[in-house]
Amino acid sequence: MRFMVLSAMVALALASCGKYGPPSPPGPAADVQYPRVYPAP
């Protein structure tokens, strides 16, 4: 029982982090002043 609860907690924590796709500037696309690629960290 504890294993199932622990694995569910880990799965939810991993599923909730991150964003799909490349980074994009905030706001509408028409208002983006410099549509460049963001530098890699």
C-alpha positions in Angstrom: 0.0 0.0 0.0 2.8 2.4 0.9 4.5 1.7 -2.4 1.5 2.6 -4.4 1.0 5.9 -2.6 4.7 6.7 -2.9 4.8 5.9 -6.6 1.6 7.9 -7.2 3.2 10.9 -5.4 6.4 10.6 -7.5 4.4 10.3 -10.7 2.3 13.4 -10.0 5.4 15.4 -9.0 7.2 14.5 -12.2 4.2 15.1 -14.4 3.6 18.6 -13.0 7.0 20.0 -13.7 8.2 21.2 -17.1 6.6 22.8 -20.1 6.0 21.3 -23.5 7.7 23.0 -26.5 10.4 25.6 -26.8 10.4 28.7 -24.6 8.4 31.6 -26.0 8.2 35.3 -24.9 5.1 36.2 -22.9 2.2 38.1 -24.4 0.5 38.0 -27.8 2.7 37.3 -30.8 1.8 40.7 -32.4 3.4 42.5 -29.4 6.7 40.6 -29.4 9.3 43.2 -30.3 12.4 40.9 -30.8 11.3 37.5 -32.0 14.6 35.8 -31.4 15.6 32.4 -29.9 16.2 32.5 -26.2 19.8 31.7 -25.2 20.6 28.4 -23.7 21.2 28.5 -20.0 
